[in-house]
């Protein structure tokens, strides 16, 4: 190879290396630009993530705030209901952790009302009114073969509703026995009383014979108490072969009224149901001795248990009215024992044990003087767990007798007999409760 050729090759190689270097620098620059662009994109993406996270945090905070507002609203609603039921401590507990202006104002309002409460500490001042089954259809009842009995001992739904409205207007408040009397484990009795606002007065309500007896079928009365899908207690009523469910007796009528007027009830109290057993209870034929120990009776028992349980949960108390509606004044001790044994076997397992005895016919086992150990009927009934005894006495607006062993309370019958005694001027015993003239359904009662 000549010298000239070598020189030419060398020059070419130099030019080639220089070109490659330039391209490498260009490519490296392009790569850096792309990386820079990618970094920018990455930064933009991260900022987007940050924005989304920020929005997520804001949304989470907004959801939390809504949940807090909802919880506070529910707490305030619960507190207001408890306050309306005169359960001031329960109301304060419901909003104890709330510190909004509304909660603070409600707390102050509750504390102020608590300071003004009046104590009811006299066992003799608790008035007690009682009813029998309410007449749904006066035409059927008052044209039946037992019309006079129904007129004497029952009231119509229309009359009952007017009575309840006037009792509420006259500032009466429903209370249960366990609101002011405690039956201790050793069967001793403690009177604890209760407190109400200055213008309010305690009132006990009860209903006898909540069994929907067979003799009442087809004569204008409800047929039983039932538990609905909404977990409410209603009545069934049959009209011309069509069965309806609704407010056709004292229990659902009073439940509905208290729901609309919570200030008519102390701590959710409703009333006491006095139950016999010979036709079963609450409209269910649960008596094994009468209907047999069979699948049908067992099914009735199970259904009645569900209803009884819900009744107690919703402010109702249960009482014995004896198994066979026994006149305990006239009955022998042996008869009382046999009757009570049936009641304990067939009724107590369905409705639960009770310490309340409501005498059928109001027939007490003694006069107005204290029960003593020499009274064998009392000693037996006390041994069976009864510590609260209710008779009938319409000579006074209220009467109560308290010892360490029992509390005895007098009831006033609200029925056609009592209406007539007031309307005739024989007595004015009902004037403090309601106006009999405006309550009395003359059109229905005097149609025959």
C-alpha positions as CSV (number, residue, x, y, z in Angstrom):
1,X,0.0,0.0,0.0
2,X,1.3,3.4,-1.0
3,X,1.8,6.2,1.4
4,X,-0.9,8.2,-0.3
5,X,-3.4,5.4,0.1
6,X,-2.6,5.1,3.8
7,X,-3.2,8.8,4.2
8,X,-6.5,8.7,2.5
9,X,-7.7,5.7,4.6
10,X,-6.7,7.5,7.8
11,X,-8.6,10.7,6.8
12,X,-11.7,8.6,6.1
13,X,-11.5,6.8,9.4
14,X,-11.2,10.1,11.2
15,X,-14.2,11.5,9.4
16,X,-16.2,8.3,10.2
17,X,-15.3,8.4,13.9
18,X,-16.2,12.1,14.1
19,X,-19.6,11.4,12.5
20,X,-20.3,8.6,14.9
21,X,-19.4,10.8,17.8
22,X,-21.8,13.5,16.6
23,X,-24.6,11.0,16.3
24,X,-23.9,9.6,19.8
25,X,-24.0,13.1,21.2
26,X,-27.2,13.8,19.3
27,X,-28.8,10.5,20.5
28,X,-27.7,11.2,24.0
29,X,-29.2,14.6,23.9
30,X,-32.5,13.2,22.5
31,X,-32.5,10.6,25.2
32,X,-32.0,13.3,27.9
33,X,-34.8,15.3,26.3
34,X,-37.1,12.2,26.4
35,X,-36.1,11.5,30.0
36,X,-36.8,15.1,30.8
37,X,-40.1,14.9,29.1
38,X,-40.8,11.6,30.9
39,X,-39.8,13.1,34.2
40,X,-42.3,16.0,33.5
41,X,-45.0,13.5,32.7
42,X,-44.1,11.6,35.8
43,X,-44.3,14.7,37.9
44,X,-47.6,15.6,36.3
45,X,-48.9,12.1,37.1
46,X,-47.8,12.3,40.7
47,X,-49.4,15.7,41.0
48,X,-52.6,14.1,39.6
49,X,-52.4,11.3,42.2
50,X,-51.9,13.9,44.8
51,X,-55.0,15.8,43.6
52,X,-57.0,12.6,43.5
53,X,-55.8,11.7,47.0
54,X,-56.7,15.2,48.2
55,X,-60.2,14.9,46.7
56,X,-60.5,11.4,48.3
57,X,-59.5,12.9,51.7
58,X,-62.0,15.7,51.3
59,X,-64.7,13.2,50.3
60,X,-63.9,11.0,53.3
61,X,-64.0,14.0,55.6
62,X,-67.4,15.0,54.1
63,X,-68.7,11.5,54.6
64,X,-67.4,11.5,58.2
65,X,-69.1,14.8,58.8
66,X,-72.4,13.5,57.4
67,X,-72.2,10.5,59.6
68,X,-71.5,12.6,62.7
69,X,-74.4,14.9,61.9
70,X,-76.7,11.9,61.4
71,X,-75.5,10.3,64.7
72,X,-76.1,13.6,66.5
73,X,-79.5,14.0,64.9
74,X,-80.5,10.5,66.1
75,X,-79.1,11.2,69.5
76,X,-81.1,14.4,69.8
77,X,-84.2,12.7,68.6
78,X,-83.8,9.9,71.1
79,X,-83.1,12.4,73.9
80,X,-86.2,14.4,73.0
81,X,-88.4,11.3,73.1
82,X,-87.0,10.2,76.5
83,X,-87.5,13.7,77.8
84,X,-91.1,13.5,76.7
85,X,-91.4,10.3,78.6
86,X,-90.0,12.0,81.7
87,X,-86.9,9.9,81.5
88,X,-84.5,12.8,82.1
89,X,-81.4,10.7,83.1
90,X,-81.9,8.6,80.0
91,X,-82.2,11.7,77.8
92,X,-79.0,13.2,79.2
93,X,-77.2,9.9,78.7
94,X,-78.3,9.8,75.0
95,X,-76.6,13.1,74.3
96,X,-73.7,12.9,76.8
97,X,-71.1,12.9,74.1
98,X,-72.7,15.6,71.9
99,X,-71.3,19.2,72.2
100,X,-73.3,21.0,69.5
101,X,-75.2,24.1,70.4
102,X,-78.5,22.2,70.0
103,X,-77.2,19.5,72.4
104,X,-76.1,22.0,74.9
105,X,-79.5,23.8,74.8
106,X,-81.3,20.5,75.2
107,X,-79.1,19.5,78.2
108,X,-79.8,22.8,79.9
109,X,-83.6,22.4,79.2
110,X,-83.6,18.9,80.7
111,X,-81.6,20.0,83.8
112,X,-84.0,22.9,84.3
113,X,-87.1,20.7,84.1
114,X,-85.5,18.2,86.5
115,X,-85.2,20.9,89.1
116,X,-88.9,21.6,89.0
117,X,-90.2,18.0,89.4
118,X,-92.7,17.1,92.1
119,X,-92.3,13.9,94.1
120,X,-95.2,11.5,94.3
121,X,-94.4,9.7,97.6
122,X,-97.8,8.9,98.9
123,X,-98.9,5.3,98.1
124,X,-102.5,6.3,98.5
125,X,-102.4,8.9,95.7
126,X,-102.0,6.7,92.7
127,X,-105.4,6.5,90.9
128,X,-106.3,3.4,88.9
129,X,-108.9,3.1,86.2
130,X,-109.9,-0.2,84.5
131,X,-111.8,-1.4,81.5
132,X,-113.0,-4.6,80.0
133,X,-112.9,-5.5,76.3
134,X,-113.9,-2.6,74.1
135,X,-116.9,-2.9,71.8
136,X,-116.0,-2.5,68.1
137,X,-119.5,-2.7,66.7
138,X,-122.2,-1.4,69.1
139,X,-125.0,-2.6,66.9
140,X,-123.8,-6.2,67.1
141,X,-123.1,-6.1,70.8
142,X,-126.2,-4.2,72.0
143,X,-128.5,-6.3,69.9
144,X,-127.1,-9.6,71.0
145,X,-128.6,-11.9,73.7
146,X,-126.0,-10.5,76.1
147,X,-126.7,-6.9,75.3
148,X,-127.4,-5.8,78.8
149,X,-124.2,-7.3,80.2
150,X,-122.2,-5.6,77.5
151,X,-123.9,-2.3,78.3
152,X,-123.2,-2.7,81.9
153,X,-119.6,-3.8,81.8
154,X,-118.1,-2.6,78.5
155,X,-117.4,0.7,76.7
156,X,-117.2,1.3,73.0
157,X,-114.1,2.3,71.1
158,X,-115.5,5.7,70.6
159,X,-116.1,6.2,74.3
160,X,-112.6,4.9,75.1
161,X,-110.9,7.2,72.6
162,X,-112.7,10.2,74.1
163,X,-111.7,9.2,77.6
164,X,-108.0,8.8,76.7
165,X,-108.0,12.2,75.0
166,X,-109.5,13.9,78.0
167,X,-107.2,12.1,80.5
168,X,-104.3,13.4,78.4
169,X,-105.7,16.9,78.3
170,X,-106.2,16.8,82.0
171,X,-102.5,16.1,82.5
172,X,-102.6,12.5,83.6
173,X,-99.6,10.4,82.9
174,X,-99.6,6.6,82.6
175,X,-97.4,4.7,85.1
176,X,-96.9,1.0,85.8
177,X,-96.6,-0.5,89.2
178,X,-92.9,-1.2,88.8
179,X,-92.3,2.5,88.2
180,X,-93.0,3.3,91.8
181,X,-93.1,-0.1,93.7
182,X,-90.3,-2.6,93.8
183,X,-90.9,-6.3,94.6
184,X,-87.6,-7.5,95.9
185,X,-86.1,-11.0,95.5
186,X,-87.1,-11.9,99.0
187,X,-90.7,-10.8,98.2
188,X,-90.6,-7.8,100.4
189,X,-91.9,-4.6,98.9
190,X,-90.2,-1.2,98.6
191,X,-92.1,2.0,97.7
192,X,-89.8,4.2,95.7
193,X,-92.3,6.8,94.3
194,X,-91.6,8.9,91.3
195,X,-91.3,12.4,90.1
196,X,-93.3,14.4,87.5
197,X,-93.6,18.0,86.4
198,X,-95.8,20.2,88.7
199,X,-98.9,19.9,86.5
200,X,-98.8,16.2,85.9
201,X,-100.6,13.4,87.8
202,X,-99.8,9.6,87.7
203,X,-102.5,7.2,86.5
204,X,-102.6,3.4,86.4
205,X,-104.7,1.8,83.6
206,X,-105.6,-1.9,83.4
207,X,-107.9,-4.1,81.4
208,X,-109.6,-7.3,82.7
209,X,-110.2,-10.5,80.9
210,X,-107.8,-10.0,77.9
211,X,-108.7,-13.5,76.7
212,X,-111.3,-12.8,74.1
213,X,-113.7,-15.3,75.5
214,X,-115.5,-17.7,73.2
215,X,-118.9,-16.3,74.2
216,X,-117.9,-13.0,72.6
217,X,-117.4,-14.4,69.1
218,X,-119.4,-12.7,66.5
219,X,-120.8,-10.1,68.9
220,X,-118.8,-7.0,67.9
221,X,-115.5,-7.6,69.7
222,X,-111.9,-8.1,68.5
223,X,-110.9,-11.8,68.4
224,X,-107.2,-11.7,69.5
225,X,-104.0,-9.8,69.8
226,X,-101.4,-10.5,67.0
227,X,-97.8,-9.5,66.2
228,X,-97.5,-7.9,62.8
229,X,-94.5,-8.0,60.4
230,X,-93.6,-4.6,61.7
231,X,-93.3,-6.0,65.2
232,X,-96.4,-4.1,66.4
233,X,-99.2,-5.5,68.4
234,X,-102.6,-5.2,66.8
235,X,-106.0,-6.9,66.9
236,X,-107.8,-9.1,64.5
237,X,-111.5,-8.4,64.0
238,X,-113.9,-10.4,61.9
239,X,-116.7,-8.5,60.1
240,X,-119.0,-10.5,57.9
241,X,-116.5,-13.2,57.4
242,X,-113.7,-10.7,56.5
243,X,-110.8,-10.7,58.9
244,X,-109.1,-7.3,59.5
245,X,-106.1,-6.3,61.5
246,X,-106.0,-3.0,63.3
247,X,-106.6,-1.0,66.5
248,X,-109.7,-2.7,67.8
249,X,-109.1,-2.8,71.6
250,X,-107.3,-1.1,74.4
251,X,-103.7,-2.4,73.7
252,X,-103.2,-1.1,70.1
253,X,-105.4,2.0,70.7
254,X,-103.2,3.0,73.6
255,X,-100.0,2.1,71.8
256,X,-101.0,4.4,68.9
257,X,-102.0,7.2,71.3
258,X,-98.8,7.1,73.3
259,X,-96.8,7.1,70.0
260,X,-98.5,10.3,69.0
261,X,-98.5,11.7,72.6
262,X,-95.3,10.4,74.3
263,X,-96.0,12.8,77.3
264,X,-98.9,10.6,78.2
265,X,-96.5,7.9,79.3
266,X,-93.9,7.8,82.1
267,X,-90.9,5.9,80.8
268,X,-93.0,4.2,78.1
269,X,-95.5,2.7,80.5
270,X,-98.9,1.6,79.1
271,X,-101.0,-0.5,81.5
272,X,-101.6,-3.8,83.1
273,X,-103.5,-6.8,81.5
274,X,-105.4,-9.1,83.9
275,X,-105.6,-12.6,82.5
276,X,-107.7,-15.6,83.3
277,X,-106.8,-19.0,81.7
278,X,-109.9,-21.1,81.1
279,X,-110.3,-19.9,77.5
280,X,-106.6,-19.3,77.1
281,X,-104.9,-15.9,76.9
282,X,-104.8,-13.0,74.5
283,X,-107.2,-14.7,72.2
284,X,-105.2,-17.9,71.9
285,X,-106.7,-21.2,73.1
286,X,-103.8,-22.1,75.3
287,X,-105.4,-24.1,78.0
288,X,-104.3,-27.7,77.9
289,X,-106.9,-28.8,80.4
290,X,-109.6,-27.3,78.3
291,X,-108.4,-27.9,74.7
292,X,-106.1,-30.9,75.1
293,X,-102.4,-31.5,74.9
294,X,-102.2,-31.5,71.2
295,X,-100.3,-29.8,68.3
296,X,-103.0,-27.2,67.8
297,X,-102.9,-26.1,71.5
298,X,-99.1,-26.2,71.4
299,X,-99.1,-23.9,68.4
300,X,-101.5,-21.5,70.1
301,X,-99.2,-21.4,73.1
302,X,-96.1,-20.6,71.0
303,X,-98.0,-17.8,69.2
304,X,-99.3,-16.4,72.5
305,X,-95.8,-16.4,74.0
306,X,-94.5,-14.2,71.1
307,X,-97.3,-11.7,71.6
308,X,-96.9,-11.6,75.4
309,X,-93.1,-11.1,75.1
310,X,-93.7,-8.1,72.8
311,X,-96.3,-6.7,75.1
312,X,-93.9,-6.6,78.0
313,X,-91.2,-5.1,75.7
314,X,-93.5,-2.2,74.8
315,X,-94.6,-1.1,78.3
316,X,-97.3,-3.5,79.3
317,X,-97.4,-5.5,82.6
318,X,-99.2,-8.8,83.2
319,X,-101.4,-9.8,86.1
320,X,-103.2,-12.8,87.3
321,X,-107.0,-12.6,87.2
322,X,-107.2,-16.2,88.5
323,X,-107.6,-19.1,86.1
324,X,-111.4,-19.4,86.3
325,X,-112.4,-15.8,87.2
326,X,-112.8,-16.8,90.8
327,X,-114.6,-14.8,93.4
328,X,-111.9,-15.0,96.1
329,X,-114.1,-13.4,98.8
330,X,-116.5,-16.4,98.6
331,X,-114.1,-19.2,97.5
332,X,-112.6,-21.5,100.0
333,X,-108.8,-21.7,100.5
334,X,-108.8,-25.1,98.8
335,X,-110.6,-23.7,95.8
336,X,-108.2,-20.8,95.5
337,X,-105.3,-23.2,95.6
338,X,-106.7,-25.4,92.9
339,X,-107.4,-22.4,90.7
340,X,-104.0,-20.8,91.2
341,X,-102.3,-24.1,90.5
342,X,-104.0,-24.2,87.1
343,X,-103.0,-20.5,86.5
344,X,-99.4,-21.3,87.3
345,X,-99.4,-24.3,85.0
346,X,-101.2,-22.9,82.0
347,X,-100.9,-19.1,82.1
348,X,-97.6,-18.2,83.8
349,X,-95.5,-20.2,81.3
350,X,-97.1,-18.2,78.5
351,X,-97.0,-14.6,79.8
352,X,-94.3,-14.9,82.4
353,X,-94.3,-14.8,86.2
354,X,-96.0,-11.8,87.8
355,X,-96.3,-10.4,91.3
356,X,-99.6,-8.7,90.5
357,X,-103.0,-10.1,91.4
358,X,-106.2,-8.3,90.2
359,X,-109.2,-9.8,92.0
360,X,-112.0,-10.9,89.7
361,X,-115.2,-8.9,90.5
362,X,-112.9,-6.8,92.7
363,X,-113.6,-9.4,95.4
364,X,-110.8,-8.8,97.9
365,X,-109.9,-11.4,100.6
366,X,-110.2,-8.8,103.4
367,X,-111.8,-5.4,104.1
368,X,-109.8,-2.2,104.1
369,X,-107.7,-3.1,107.0
370,X,-104.2,-4.6,106.6
371,X,-103.7,-8.2,105.6
372,X,-102.3,-10.2,108.5
373,X,-100.7,-13.6,109.0
374,X,-104.0,-14.9,110.3
375,X,-105.5,-14.4,106.9
376,X,-104.9,-17.9,105.3
377,X,-105.8,-16.8,101.8
378,X,-103.3,-13.9,102.0
379,X,-100.6,-16.2,103.4
380,X,-101.1,-18.6,100.5
381,X,-101.2,-16.0,97.8
382,X,-98.1,-14.3,99.2
383,X,-96.3,-17.7,99.2
384,X,-97.1,-17.9,95.4
385,X,-95.3,-14.7,94.7
386,X,-98.1,-12.1,94.7
387,X,-97.1,-8.9,96.4
388,X,-99.4,-6.3,94.6
389,X,-103.1,-6.7,95.0
390,X,-105.9,-4.8,93.3
391,X,-109.5,-4.6,94.3
392,X,-112.4,-2.3,93.2
393,X,-113.5,0.8,95.1
394,X,-115.2,3.7,93.3
395,X,-115.9,5.7,96.5
396,X,-112.6,7.6,96.2
397,X,-110.4,8.8,93.4
398,X,-107.4,6.9,94.7
399,X,-106.5,4.4,97.5
400,X,-103.4,2.5,98.4
401,X,-102.1,0.5,101.3
402,X,-98.5,-0.2,101.8
403,X,-96.6,-2.6,104.1
404,X,-93.2,-4.2,103.9
405,X,-94.9,-7.3,102.5
406,X,-97.4,-6.0,99.9
407,X,-99.0,-3.0,98.2
408,X,-102.7,-2.9,97.8
409,X,-104.4,-0.6,95.3
410,X,-108.0,0.3,94.5
411,X,-109.4,0.5,91.0
412,X,-112.3,2.4,89.6
413,X,-114.5,0.6,87.0
414,X,-115.0,2.5,83.7
415,X,-118.2,0.9,82.2
416,X,-121.9,1.5,81.7
417,X,-122.7,1.0,85.3
418,X,-120.2,3.8,86.3
419,X,-121.4,6.1,83.5
420,X,-125.0,5.7,84.7
421,X,-124.1,6.4,88.3
422,X,-122.4,9.6,87.3
423,X,-125.1,10.7,84.8
424,X,-127.9,10.1,87.4
425,X,-126.1,12.2,90.0
426,X,-125.4,9.3,92.3
427,X,-121.7,10.1,92.3
428,X,-119.2,12.5,90.8
429,X,-116.2,10.2,91.1
430,X,-115.1,10.6,87.5
431,X,-115.2,14.4,87.3
432,X,-111.4,14.8,87.8
433,X,-110.6,12.3,85.1
434,X,-113.0,13.1,82.3
435,X,-116.5,14.5,81.5
436,X,-118.8,11.6,81.4
437,X,-121.6,13.4,79.5
438,X,-119.4,14.2,76.5
439,X,-117.9,10.7,76.5
440,X,-121.1,8.8,76.8
441,X,-122.3,7.3,73.4
442,X,-126.0,7.8,73.9
443,X,-126.9,7.0,70.3
444,X,-125.3,3.5,70.5
445,X,-126.4,2.7,74.0
446,X,-130.0,3.8,73.6
447,X,-130.8,2.5,70.2
448,X,-133.0,-0.3,71.5
